[in-house]
Amino acid sequence: MNEMIKTNDGTNTLFSHKYQQYFHDIKVGAMNESLYKHIVPAFSFHKNKKSLRILDICFGLGYNTFVTIYYILKNKLKVKLEIYSPELDKDLIDSLSTFKFPKEFDNILHIINSLIKTNKFEDENMYIEIFIGNAREYIKDLKNINIVYQDAFSSLVNKELWTYEYFKDLYKACDNDVILTTYAIATPVRLSMYKAGFEIYEMKTFYKKHTLAFKNKQNINVKYIDMILKQSRNIQARALLD
Ligand SMILES: C[S@@+](CC[C@H](N)C(=O)[O-])C[C@H]1O[C@@H](n2cnc3c(N)ncnc32)[C@H](O)[C@@H]1O
């Protein structure tokens, strides 16, 4: 059902025939997208924390989870990790046993294999679980999340993971110091987040804008997006609803 494609940074991704979308931005590259839109902003923000609870929405090919581990090992970070990741498609997880991952993951193959076989991995420094099922239900039972990688397919085809009601449940699952990272920049998506309580910020990487969100306003060197002003300039724009 899914077709493997090489992206511009040399790493592989899939095209989903079900959603009619690529799992990653082909021009930016799968590894680069994960590293620079999600992992680097999240770990720069939380650089002093000794333990982190991460929600990876959704597991897909697992890049965001695997690049997180790669980044921690490469930078010798002393941080204990818990990663929680829902994924609807069990066949996709099973198929990852033949997926060609980047060579950067060679030393974490034991973790990848355990996740594919048992949907879990645990050692003294990390606990990772893949929940096979709907993220909408799964997030209702989570608490104290410090990082959210919000990486569903786009709202055109995967709307249930971009609505106001979804972000309201997500907000409850998050700690006060949460950072949410996402490639999405559309005003309706940002309004869904904002109306659920998140403050919206914007970064630019590889000439492309992407969004960060927090529970509170931040004193950081990233552009703040005033959603009240934005909506007053675009009165047709609406948050997405279930
Ligand atoms: C863009 S892909 C995720 C890419 C992933 N972060 C990666 O690095 O490979 C979106 C994933 O969300 C899954 N998905 C879509 N809707 C879902 C839902 N309601 N609950 C759980 N998983 C869902 C899809 O099956 C797909 O694997």
The ligand as an SDF file (V2000), in Angstrom:
LIG
                    3D

 27 29  0  0  0  0  0  0  0  0999 V2000
    2.7510   11.7720    8.5880 C   0  0  0  0  0  0  0  0  0  0  0  0
    2.6850   10.1760    9.2580 S   0  0  0  0  0  0  0  0  0  0  0  0
    3.7580   10.2480   10.6620 C   0  0  0  0  0  0  0  0  0  0  0  0
    5.2030   10.2970   10.2940 C   0  0  0  0  0  0  0  0  0  0  0  0
    6.0930    9.9420   11.4370 C   0  0  0  0  0  0  0  0  0  0  0  0
    6.1490   10.9870   12.4290 N   0  0  0  0  0  0  0  0  0  0  0  0
    7.4570    9.5760   10.9290 C   0  0  0  0  0  0  0  0  0  0  0  0
    8.4390   10.2100   11.3220 O   0  0  0  0  0  0  0  0  0  0  0  0
    7.5510    8.6520   10.1360 O   0  0  0  0  0  0  0  0  0  0  0  0
    1.1230   10.1160   10.0880 C   0  0  0  0  0  0  0  0  0  0  0  0
    0.8380    8.7870   10.7590 C   0  0  0  0  0  0  0  0  0  0  0  0
   -0.3290    8.9590   11.5560 O   0  0  0  0  0  0  0  0  0  0  0  0
   -1.0840    7.7520   11.5400 C   0  0  0  0  0  0  0  0  0  0  0  0
   -2.4470    8.1490   11.9640 N   0  0  0  0  0  0  0  0  0  0  0  0
   -3.3480    8.8920   11.2670 C   0  0  0  0  0  0  0  0  0  0  0  0
   -4.4470    9.1240   12.0110 N   0  0  0  0  0  0  0  0  0  0  0  0
   -4.2470    8.5210   13.2160 C   0  0  0  0  0  0  0  0  0  0  0  0
   -4.9970    8.4180   14.4170 C   0  0  0  0  0  0  0  0  0  0  0  0
   -6.2070    8.9890   14.5290 N   0  0  0  0  0  0  0  0  0  0  0  0
   -4.4680    7.7360   15.4570 N   0  0  0  0  0  0  0  0  0  0  0  0
   -3.2390    7.1480   15.3490 C   0  0  0  0  0  0  0  0  0  0  0  0
   -2.4790    7.2110   14.2440 N   0  0  0  0  0  0  0  0  0  0  0  0
   -2.9600    7.8950   13.1870 C   0  0  0  0  0  0  0  0  0  0  0  0
   -0.9450    7.2710   10.1180 C   0  0  0  0  0  0  0  0  0  0  0  0
   -1.2200    5.8890   10.0190 O   0  0  0  0  0  0  0  0  0  0  0  0
    0.5230    7.6340    9.8160 C   0  0  0  0  0  0  0  0  0  0  0  0
    1.3560    6.5550   10.0970 O   0  0  0  0  0  0  0  0  0  0  0  0
  1  2  1  0
  2  3  1  0
  2 10  1  0
  3  4  1  0
  4  5  1  0
  5  6  1  0
  5  7  1  0
  7  8  2  0
  7  9  1  0
 10 11  1  0
 11 12  1  0
 11 26  1  0
 12 13  1  0
 13 14  1  0
 13 24  1  0
 14 15  1  0
 14 23  1  0
 15 16  2  0
 16 17  1  0
 17 18  1  0
 17 23  2  0
 18 19  1  0
 18 20  2  0
 20 21  1  0
 21 22  2  0
 22 23  1  0
 24 25  1  0
 24 26  1  0
 26 27  1  0
M  CHG  2   2   1   9  -1
M  END
$$$$
